Amino acid sequence: MNMKIIGAFAVAAIGLGGTAGADAQFSGLGNSIKNEAKKQKKKAERDAAREAKRALDNAVDGQTPVGVSGGSTTGGSGNGGPLGKPSASLTNYTKCAGLPLSNITIGKLGSYSFQQGFSKEKRTGFINRRPAKADACILNSGLQKDEILYFEVDESSYRKTRNGSNYTLQCVNSDNPGGGTVPIHGTNGSSDSYLGDSHMKLACGNSEGLSDCANGKNSDRASAHSADLKKRSKYGASFLARANDLSKRGQSKRLYCQFYDKNSGKSLVAFEMMSKSPYD
């Protein structure tokens, strides 16, 4: 309530009612001031609550709240945004080998079920699959922690570039690509086959709903997958978003990785991934 208006009410009260009337009027006026103060306090609390909720929603969405400094909110630059196509500040370091990637899929290694008569069986395979795309050799989708990238390339062309163990998985911090490679836990980086052939061909009638399947033992399903690749003249490569050796427990690092051929200076594939601590 405007203080000038309050003062006017007080003067009018004195003029009309004398001392006793003024006491009564000021008593009512005091109550009005208290009520107004309470209203303003509640309004301020509501405004503060709305602002806190808005800041929390922005944080969940990966956005930087207004008035708060933070990292980038776009993919491929630092640890602040969603995983997607890496930014030019990262991809400029990569020269693609020129081998087209096909059947690009992201998923996880885990348990699935299927029926055998009355028996419900469980196996381990490549599950939670989703398709992905790439521009040349650079993946448009990033890998979350423990996710796996699978893709296929022409086998004869790829074999010509291998010449032994010349390929190595190199990873750098996305927010500091010039700072040197980050050591990846549990591998020397030379493998391009994290998944086994039996992981790719799930048992038919599987809980994943995949119709490209095979029956029999693990070895039977593995043989079915390798025979399918051979028929199509394809080589299947797969990479895990592994832990890194530089993060503390409960922390993750956003890394940009490329499977790099030391002989040619070119890469078969490149992608961003979230890498957890090896202690988690």
Summary of the structure (lengths in Angstrom):
residues: 280
radius of gyration: 31.6
end to end distance: 57.6
largest distance: 107.9
contacts: 820
relative contact order: 0.15
helix: 32%
strand: 29%
